[in-house]
């Protein structure tokens, strides 16, 4: 990821997701969702946080996302 040109990160593509950043945001939100469920989180609470996870991930830069673990 770090080796990709910076403009590629938000460039729109004709695929199921409109950009690489949206693919990564979806992956992050899905991972966070399932981690919280498997950790005993309440389904309704986790679902309510799903949009927040997605928004946080979409707002992050590629450099910021590379730091997430």
C-alpha positions as CSV (number, residue, x, y, z in Angstrom):
1,X,0.0,0.0,0.0
2,X,2.7,2.5,0.9
3,X,4.3,2.0,-2.5
4,X,1.2,2.9,-4.5
5,X,0.9,6.5,-5.9
6,X,-1.0,8.7,-3.5
7,X,-3.6,9.7,-6.1
8,X,-4.5,6.0,-6.6
9,X,-5.9,5.8,-3.1
10,X,-9.0,7.9,-3.9
11,X,-9.2,7.5,-7.6
12,X,-12.6,6.2,-8.8
13,X,-12.9,2.8,-10.6
14,X,-15.7,1.0,-12.3
15,X,-16.0,-1.9,-9.9
16,X,-18.2,-2.9,-7.0
17,X,-16.6,-0.1,-4.9
18,X,-15.8,3.2,-6.4
19,X,-12.2,3.5,-5.0
20,X,-9.5,1.7,-3.2
21,X,-10.2,3.8,-0.1
22,X,-13.8,2.6,-0.1
23,X,-12.7,-1.0,-0.3
24,X,-10.4,-0.6,2.6
25,X,-13.0,1.3,4.6
26,X,-15.5,-1.5,4.0
27,X,-12.9,-4.1,5.1
28,X,-12.0,-2.1,8.3
29,X,-15.7,-1.7,9.2
30,X,-16.5,-5.4,8.6
31,X,-13.5,-6.5,10.6
32,X,-14.4,-4.2,13.4
33,X,-18.0,-5.3,13.4
34,X,-17.2,-9.0,13.6
35,X,-14.4,-8.5,16.2
36,X,-16.9,-6.6,18.4
37,X,-19.6,-9.3,17.9
38,X,-17.1,-12.2,18.7
39,X,-15.9,-10.2,21.7
40,X,-19.4,-10.4,23.2
41,X,-20.7,-7.0,21.9
42,X,-24.5,-6.5,21.7
43,X,-25.6,-6.9,18.1
44,X,-27.8,-3.7,18.1
45,X,-25.0,-1.6,19.6
46,X,-22.4,-3.0,17.2
47,X,-24.8,-2.4,14.2
48,X,-25.3,1.2,15.4
49,X,-21.6,1.8,15.4
50,X,-21.1,0.3,11.9
51,X,-21.8,3.6,10.2
52,X,-19.3,5.3,12.5
53,X,-16.6,2.7,11.7
54,X,-17.2,3.2,8.0
55,X,-17.1,7.0,8.3
56,X,-13.8,6.9,10.3
57,X,-12.2,4.6,7.8
58,X,-13.3,6.7,4.8
59,X,-12.0,9.9,6.4
60,X,-8.6,8.4,7.1
61,X,-5.7,9.0,4.7
62,X,-3.7,6.0,3.3
63,X,-0.8,6.9,5.7
64,X,-3.1,6.8,8.7
65,X,-4.6,3.5,7.6
66,X,-1.2,1.9,7.3
67,X,-0.7,2.7,11.0
68,X,-3.9,0.9,12.1
69,X,-3.5,-2.5,13.5
